[in-house]
Amino acid sequence: QVQLVESGGGLVQPGGSLRLSCAASGSIFSINAMGWYRQAPGKERELVAAITPGGSTSYADSVKGRGTISRDNAKNAVYLQLNSLKPEDTAVYYCNAHIRTPWDTGYDYWGQGTQVTVSS
């Protein structure tokens, strides 16, 4: 069984920063891509940023220049630093990872989500 647990959300003022963390645990053989998605009320879930095991990254246009995704392969963890936050960044943020256990070829796993609210 595999779990992804996120932390770091909360209420932030416009222009502020936050760092989201996500750690995977369980019977993990390997982790491929990891990423962060978000879903605002009434909108579809969208990819915010992704990172490969080797550290190659990609970002949504909406966070380019403001966001940094990183990972610690030894800790099975992924992080998202978001700066210069805007009210439109308000959403539930989900961690995602493609994880292989000793018994399968890999599945996508999701965290439970963490609320980020940007408001004064």
ABEGO torsion letter per residue (X at the ends): XBBBBBBGBEBBBBGBBBBBBBBBBEBBABBBBBBBBBBBBGBBBBBABBBBAAGBBBBBAAABGABBBBBBAAAGBBBBBBBGBBAAABBBBBBBBBBBBAABAEBBBBBAEBBBBBBX
